[in-house]
Amino acid sequence: MINLLEESPVNIAGVMFMAYPDKADKVADDLQAFPGAEIHATGENGSLVFTVEGLEGETNPAKRIIDTITDMSNVSGVISSSLIFHHNDAGLPQHQGKAL
C-alpha cells in the first residue's frame, strides 16, 4: 500500500529468481549481499522471491535497482530472473513539492 505520508519517494521492485535447486541456498546468500536486496520466500524447486529497494539519498534509484537486478541475474547458479513488479511513488504530489 502507498503511504501518502512518506517523507521520501519509495522505489521498489519485486523479482523472482530461479536457481538450480541444489545451489539455491548458496544463491540466496549471494543475492542477499546486494545493496537493497531482501529475500522473502524460497521454494523447493529453487525459486527465490526478492525485493530490491532504492537506497536513501540515491539520485537515480531506478537505474541502480535495474543494475542490481542485472548483476544479481548473473550470479553463479541463477537460471533466470523475472521482474514481477516495480513501484515508484516519486510522481506523487508530496514528492513534487505540491500540497496534498
C-alpha positions as CSV (number, residue, x, y, z in Angstrom):
1,M,0.0,0.0,0.0
2,I,1.2,3.5,-0.8
3,N,1.8,5.6,2.3
4,L,0.9,9.2,1.4
5,L,2.9,10.4,4.5
6,E,6.2,9.0,3.3
7,E,8.9,11.7,3.5
8,S,10.9,10.3,0.6
9,P,9.7,8.5,-2.5
10,V,9.6,4.7,-2.4
11,N,11.2,2.9,-5.2
12,I,11.0,-0.9,-5.0
13,A,11.0,-3.9,-7.4
14,G,9.9,-7.5,-6.8
15,V,11.9,-10.1,-8.6
16,M,11.6,-13.9,-8.9
17,F,14.9,-15.8,-9.4
18,M,15.1,-19.4,-10.4
19,A,18.2,-21.2,-9.2
20,Y,19.4,-24.8,-9.5
21,P,17.7,-26.4,-6.5
22,D,20.9,-27.9,-5.2
23,K,22.5,-24.4,-5.3
24,A,19.5,-22.4,-4.1
25,D,20.7,-21.8,-0.5
26,K,24.1,-20.5,-1.7
27,V,22.5,-18.4,-4.4
28,A,20.1,-16.9,-1.8
29,D,23.0,-16.0,0.4
30,D,24.9,-14.4,-2.5
31,L,21.8,-12.4,-3.7
32,Q,21.1,-11.1,-0.2
33,A,24.6,-9.5,-0.2
34,F,23.4,-6.9,-2.8
35,P,22.5,-3.5,-1.5
36,G,18.8,-3.0,-1.1
37,A,18.0,-6.8,-1.7
38,E,15.9,-8.8,0.7
39,I,14.6,-12.3,0.4
40,H,11.0,-13.1,1.1
41,A,10.4,-16.7,0.1
42,T,12.1,-19.8,-1.2
43,G,10.7,-22.8,-2.9
44,E,11.9,-26.4,-3.1
45,N,12.2,-26.0,-6.8
46,G,14.9,-23.3,-6.5
47,S,12.6,-20.3,-6.7
48,L,13.6,-17.2,-4.7
49,V,11.4,-14.2,-4.2
50,F,13.3,-10.9,-3.6
51,T,12.6,-7.2,-3.3
52,V,15.2,-4.7,-4.3
53,E,14.7,-1.2,-2.9
54,G,16.1,2.2,-3.7
55,L,18.6,3.4,-1.1
56,E,18.3,6.6,0.9
57,G,19.9,9.6,-0.8
58,E,20.3,8.0,-4.3
59,T,19.9,10.4,-7.2
60,N,18.7,7.7,-9.6
61,P,17.3,4.7,-7.6
62,A,15.5,3.2,-10.6
63,K,18.8,2.8,-12.5
64,R,20.6,1.3,-9.5
65,I,17.7,-1.1,-8.9
66,I,17.8,-2.3,-12.6
67,D,21.6,-2.5,-12.5
68,T,21.4,-4.5,-9.2
69,I,18.8,-6.9,-10.7
70,T,21.0,-7.4,-13.8
71,D,24.1,-8.1,-11.6
72,M,22.0,-10.5,-9.4
73,S,20.9,-12.3,-12.5
74,N,24.5,-13.0,-13.4
75,V,25.3,-14.8,-10.1
76,S,26.5,-18.3,-10.5
77,G,23.6,-20.8,-10.0
78,V,20.9,-18.4,-11.2
79,I,19.0,-19.8,-14.1
80,S,16.6,-16.9,-14.8
81,S,15.1,-13.8,-13.3
82,S,11.7,-12.1,-13.8
83,L,10.7,-8.7,-12.8
84,I,7.3,-9.2,-11.1
85,F,6.5,-5.6,-10.1
86,H,8.1,-2.1,-9.8
87,H,6.7,0.7,-7.7
88,N,7.9,4.3,-7.7
89,D,5.9,7.0,-6.0
90,A,8.2,9.9,-6.9
91,G,5.4,11.4,-9.0
92,L,3.0,11.8,-6.1
93,P,2.3,15.4,-5.2
94,Q,4.1,15.4,-1.8
95,H,7.3,14.4,-3.7
96,Q,6.9,17.1,-6.3
97,G,6.7,19.9,-3.7
98,K,2.9,20.3,-4.1
99,A,0.4,20.5,-1.4
100,L,-1.9,17.5,-0.9
